[in-house]
Amino acid sequence: MEQKIPFDPVVMLVDAAYLERVGNDLKSHFAPLIGRELPKADLAVLLECLALDAGVTLGEEKVQVIFIYDAGMKRFSFCVPADLEKELHAMAFKSRLGEFSLYAFQPSGFATREDLFLESFQLLGESKEVRRMIAIPDENGYGNRLGDYINKVGNKAAITVLGMNPPVYKGNFSFDILGFSVLQSLGIRADELG
């Protein structure tokens, strides 16, 4: 990360390209199934749902969301707000869970998005302030590398990995399906899927 920011007790680390891919895939898949055009997802609703899935409880939590993105990706196309630099970086919102502070970083030099994500995850694991880590990694891009970092963190923080398929690696973390939160943020009702 280019600048140093203090960490909150709960940190959500998001691979923005992966979230973009999942959001667009689910939107294009479910629109014909439910027979209506879907609006853009509400990013605040999505982040709240993801935090709830990871075990964050209602109250005055401080949840820090860190988006890691490539230089070629300046904005999300499936949700609003969308612009990583102008609408999301260094912004915040309050919800029933507490306050969410948002940051967006891209790798510099020869580092890749994956490198920055894993380096950030390692920093979170070493932080004394962080007690809950929520990771949304690119399942195919990272392979077992994230599992190695999770096992280095040990029991210092509760870790939840959110994705579309359970990870192949083992470790001290919980897993939840990312898709349910994305569908909720797209405004799809349970009765439309039944």
C-alpha positions as a Markdown table, in Angstrom:
| # | Residue | x | y | z |
|---|---|---|---|---|
| 1 | Met | 0.0 | 0.0 | 0.0 |
| 2 | Glu | 1.4 | 3.3 | -1.0 |
| 3 | Gln | 0.5 | 5.2 | 2.2 |
| 4 | Lys | 0.3 | 3.9 | 5.7 |
| 5 | Ile | -3.2 | 3.8 | 7.3 |
| 6 | Pro | -4.0 | 2.6 | 10.8 |
| 7 | Phe | -6.1 | -0.5 | 10.9 |
| 8 | Asp | -9.5 | -0.9 | 12.5 |
| 9 | Pro | -10.5 | -3.9 | 14.6 |
| 10 | Val | -12.4 | -5.4 | 11.6 |
| 11 | Val | -10.7 | -5.2 | 8.1 |
| 12 | Met | -12.2 | -6.5 | 4.9 |
| 13 | Leu | -9.6 | -7.0 | 2.1 |
| 14 | Val | -11.1 | -7.1 | -1.3 |
| 15 | Asp | -9.6 | -8.1 | -4.7 |
| 16 | Ala | -11.7 | -5.6 | -6.7 |
| 17 | Ala | -11.2 | -7.4 | -10.0 |
| 18 | Tyr | -12.5 | -10.6 | -8.6 |
| 19 | Leu | -15.5 | -8.9 | -7.0 |
| 20 | Glu | -16.2 | -7.1 | -10.3 |
| 21 | Arg | -16.1 | -10.4 | -12.2 |
| 22 | Val | -18.4 | -12.2 | -9.7 |
| 23 | Gly | -20.8 | -9.2 | -9.6 |
| 24 | Asn | -21.1 | -9.1 | -13.4 |
| 25 | Asp | -21.4 | -12.9 | -13.8 |
| 26 | Leu | -24.2 | -13.1 | -11.3 |
| 27 | Lys | -26.0 | -10.1 | -12.7 |
| 28 | Ser | -25.9 | -11.5 | -16.2 |
| 29 | His | -26.9 | -15.0 | -15.1 |
| 30 | Phe | -29.8 | -14.1 | -12.8 |
| 31 | Ala | -31.5 | -11.4 | -14.8 |
| 32 | Pro | -32.9 | -13.8 | -17.4 |
| 33 | Leu | -33.8 | -16.3 | -14.7 |
| 34 | Ile | -36.0 | -13.9 | -12.8 |
| 35 | Gly | -37.3 | -12.2 | -15.9 |
| 36 | Arg | -36.3 | -8.6 | -15.2 |
| 37 | Glu | -33.4 | -6.3 | -15.7 |
| 38 | Leu | -31.4 | -5.9 | -12.5 |
| 39 | Pro | -30.3 | -2.5 | -11.2 |
| 40 | Lys | -26.7 | -1.8 | -10.2 |
| 41 | Ala | -25.8 | -3.3 | -6.9 |
| 42 | Asp | -25.7 | -1.1 | -3.8 |
| 43 | Leu | -22.1 | -1.3 | -2.7 |
| 44 | Ala | -23.0 | -0.2 | 0.9 |
| 45 | Val | -25.6 | -3.1 | 1.1 |
| 46 | Leu | -23.1 | -5.5 | -0.3 |
| 47 | Leu | -20.4 | -4.5 | 2.2 |
| 48 | Glu | -22.9 | -4.8 | 5.1 |
| 49 | Cys | -24.0 | -8.3 | 3.9 |
| 50 | Leu | -20.4 | -9.4 | 3.6 |
| 51 | Ala | -19.6 | -8.2 | 7.1 |
| 52 | Leu | -22.7 | -10.0 | 8.5 |
| 53 | Asp | -21.7 | -13.2 | 6.7 |
| 54 | Ala | -18.3 | -12.9 | 8.3 |
| 55 | Gly | -19.7 | -12.7 | 11.8 |
| 56 | Val | -19.7 | -8.9 | 12.4 |
| 57 | Thr | -22.6 | -8.1 | 14.8 |
| 58 | Leu | -24.9 | -5.1 | 14.9 |
| 59 | Gly | -23.5 | -2.2 | 16.9 |
| 60 | Glu | -20.8 | 0.4 | 16.8 |
| 61 | Glu | -18.2 | -1.6 | 15.0 |
| 62 | Lys | -15.4 | 0.0 | 12.9 |
| 63 | Val | -15.1 | -1.9 | 9.6 |
| 64 | Gln | -12.3 | -0.9 | 7.3 |
| 65 | Val | -12.6 | -2.0 | 3.7 |
| 66 | Ile | -9.5 | -2.1 | 1.5 |
| 67 | Phe | -10.0 | -2.6 | -2.2 |
| 68 | Ile | -6.9 | -3.8 | -4.2 |
| 69 | Tyr | -7.2 | -3.0 | -7.9 |
| 70 | Asp | -5.1 | -2.9 | -11.1 |
| 71 | Ala | -4.3 | 0.3 | -12.8 |
| 72 | Gly | -6.6 | -0.6 | -15.7 |
| 73 | Met | -9.6 | -0.9 | -13.5 |
| 74 | Lys | -10.7 | 2.5 | -12.2 |
| 75 | Arg | -14.3 | 1.7 | -11.4 |
| 76 | Phe | -16.8 | -1.1 | -10.8 |
| 77 | Ser | -19.4 | -1.6 | -13.5 |
| 78 | Phe | -21.9 | -3.7 | -11.5 |
| 79 | Cys | -22.4 | -1.5 | -8.5 |
| 80 | Val | -22.7 | 2.1 | -7.2 |
| 81 | Pro | -20.8 | 4.0 | -6.1 |
| 82 | Ala | -18.3 | 2.8 | -8.6 |
| 83 | Asp | -15.2 | 5.0 | -9.0 |
| 84 | Leu | -12.4 | 3.5 | -6.8 |
| 85 | Glu | -10.4 | 6.7 | -6.7 |
| 86 | Lys | -13.0 | 9.5 | -6.7 |
| 87 | Glu | -16.0 | 7.9 | -5.0 |
| 88 | Leu | -14.6 | 5.2 | -2.7 |
| 89 | His | -11.0 | 6.0 | -1.6 |
| 90 | Ala | -10.9 | 7.7 | 1.8 |
| 91 | Met | -14.7 | 7.7 | 2.1 |
| 92 | Ala | -16.9 | 6.3 | 4.9 |
| 93 | Phe | -20.5 | 5.5 | 5.6 |
| 94 | Lys | -22.5 | 4.6 | 8.7 |
| 95 | Ser | -24.8 | 1.6 | 8.9 |
| 96 | Arg | -26.5 | -0.6 | 11.4 |
| 97 | Leu | -23.2 | -2.4 | 12.0 |
| 98 | Gly | -21.2 | 0.8 | 12.7 |
| 99 | Glu | -18.9 | 2.9 | 10.5 |
| 100 | Phe | -17.3 | 1.6 | 7.3 |
| 101 | Ser | -14.2 | 3.4 | 6.1 |
| 102 | Leu | -13.2 | 2.7 | 2.5 |
| 103 | Tyr | -9.7 | 2.7 | 0.9 |
| 104 | Ala | -8.6 | 1.7 | -2.6 |
| 105 | Phe | -5.0 | 0.9 | -3.6 |
| 106 | Gln | -3.3 | -0.3 | -6.7 |
| 107 | Pro | 0.2 | -1.9 | -6.9 |
| 108 | Ser | 3.2 | 0.2 | -7.9 |
| 109 | Gly | 6.3 | -0.7 | -9.7 |
| 110 | Phe | 6.6 | -4.4 | -10.7 |
| 111 | Ala | 4.2 | -5.7 | -8.0 |
| 112 | Thr | 1.0 | -7.4 | -9.1 |
| 113 | Arg | -2.5 | -7.1 | -7.6 |
| 114 | Glu | -2.0 | -10.5 | -6.1 |
| 115 | Asp | 1.3 | -9.5 | -4.5 |
| 116 | Leu | -0.3 | -6.4 | -3.0 |
| 117 | Phe | -3.3 | -8.3 | -1.7 |
| 118 | Leu | -1.1 | -11.0 | -0.1 |
| 119 | Glu | 1.3 | -8.4 | 1.4 |
| 120 | Ser | -1.6 | -6.4 | 2.8 |
| 121 | Phe | -3.1 | -9.6 | 4.3 |
| 122 | Gln | 0.3 | -10.3 | 5.9 |
| 123 | Leu | 0.4 | -6.8 | 7.4 |
| 124 | Leu | -3.2 | -7.3 | 8.8 |
| 125 | Gly | -2.1 | -10.5 | 10.3 |
| 126 | Glu | 0.8 | -8.9 | 12.1 |
| 127 | Ser | -1.3 | -5.9 | 13.3 |
| 128 | Lys | -2.2 | -5.8 | 17.0 |
| 129 | Glu | -5.3 | -3.7 | 16.3 |
| 130 | Val | -7.0 | -6.2 | 13.9 |
| 131 | Arg | -9.1 | -8.9 | 15.6 |
| 132 | Arg | -11.2 | -9.9 | 12.6 |
| 133 | Met | -10.0 | -10.3 | 9.0 |
| 134 | Ile | -12.4 | -10.8 | 6.0 |
| 135 | Ala | -10.7 | -11.8 | 2.8 |
| 136 | Ile | -12.2 | -11.8 | -0.7 |
| 137 | Pro | -9.4 | -13.1 | -2.8 |
| 138 | Asp | -9.3 | -14.2 | -6.5 |
| 139 | Glu | -9.8 | -17.9 | -6.0 |
| 140 | Asn | -8.1 | -18.9 | -9.2 |
| 141 | Gly | -5.3 | -16.3 | -9.1 |
| 142 | Tyr | -3.9 | -17.0 | -5.6 |
| 143 | Gly | -4.0 | -20.8 | -5.4 |
| 144 | Asn | -2.6 | -21.9 | -2.1 |
| 145 | Arg | -0.6 | -18.7 | -1.5 |
| 146 | Leu | -3.4 | -17.2 | 0.7 |
| 147 | Gly | -3.6 | -20.4 | 2.7 |
| 148 | Asp | 0.0 | -20.1 | 3.5 |
| 149 | Tyr | -0.5 | -16.6 | 4.9 |
| 150 | Ile | -3.6 | -17.6 | 6.8 |
| 151 | Asn | -1.7 | -20.4 | 8.6 |
| 152 | Lys | 1.1 | -17.8 | 9.5 |
| 153 | Val | -1.5 | -15.6 | 11.2 |
| 154 | Gly | -2.6 | -18.5 | 13.4 |
| 155 | Asn | -5.1 | -17.6 | 16.1 |
| 156 | Lys | -4.2 | -13.8 | 16.3 |
| 157 | Ala | -7.5 | -12.9 | 14.5 |
| 158 | Ala | -10.7 | -14.5 | 13.3 |
| 159 | Ile | -10.4 | -15.0 | 9.6 |
| 160 | Thr | -13.3 | -15.4 | 7.1 |
| 161 | Val | -12.7 | -16.1 | 3.4 |
| 162 | Leu | -15.5 | -15.2 | 1.1 |
| 163 | Gly | -15.7 | -16.7 | -2.4 |
| 164 | Met | -17.7 | -18.8 | -4.8 |
| 165 | Asn | -16.0 | -22.1 | -4.0 |
| 166 | Pro | -14.6 | -23.4 | -0.8 |
| 167 | Pro | -10.8 | -23.1 | -0.8 |
| 168 | Val | -8.7 | -26.2 | -1.4 |
| 169 | Tyr | -6.2 | -25.1 | 1.4 |
| 170 | Lys | -6.8 | -25.9 | 5.0 |
| 171 | Gly | -6.3 | -23.5 | 8.0 |
| 172 | Asn | -7.8 | -21.7 | 10.9 |
| 173 | Phe | -10.5 | -19.8 | 9.0 |
| 174 | Ser | -14.2 | -19.9 | 8.1 |
| 175 | Phe | -15.6 | -19.8 | 4.6 |
| 176 | Asp | -18.8 | -18.3 | 3.3 |
| 177 | Ile | -20.3 | -18.0 | -0.2 |
| 178 | Leu | -19.8 | -14.5 | -1.7 |
| 179 | Gly | -22.7 | -14.9 | -4.2 |
| 180 | Phe | -25.5 | -14.6 | -1.6 |
| 181 | Ser | -24.4 | -11.1 | -0.6 |
| 182 | Val | -24.0 | -10.0 | -4.2 |
| 183 | Leu | -27.5 | -11.2 | -5.0 |
| 184 | Gln | -28.9 | -9.3 | -2.0 |
| 185 | Ser | -27.2 | -6.1 | -3.1 |
| 186 | Leu | -28.6 | -6.5 | -6.6 |
| 187 | Gly | -32.1 | -6.4 | -5.1 |
| 188 | Ile | -33.0 | -10.1 | -5.9 |
| 189 | Arg | -35.6 | -11.3 | -3.5 |
| 190 | Ala | -35.6 | -14.9 | -2.1 |
| 191 | Asp | -39.1 | -15.5 | -3.5 |
| 192 | Glu | -37.8 | -14.7 | -7.0 |
| 193 | Leu | -35.4 | -17.6 | -6.8 |
| 194 | Gly | -37.9 | -20.2 | -5.5 |
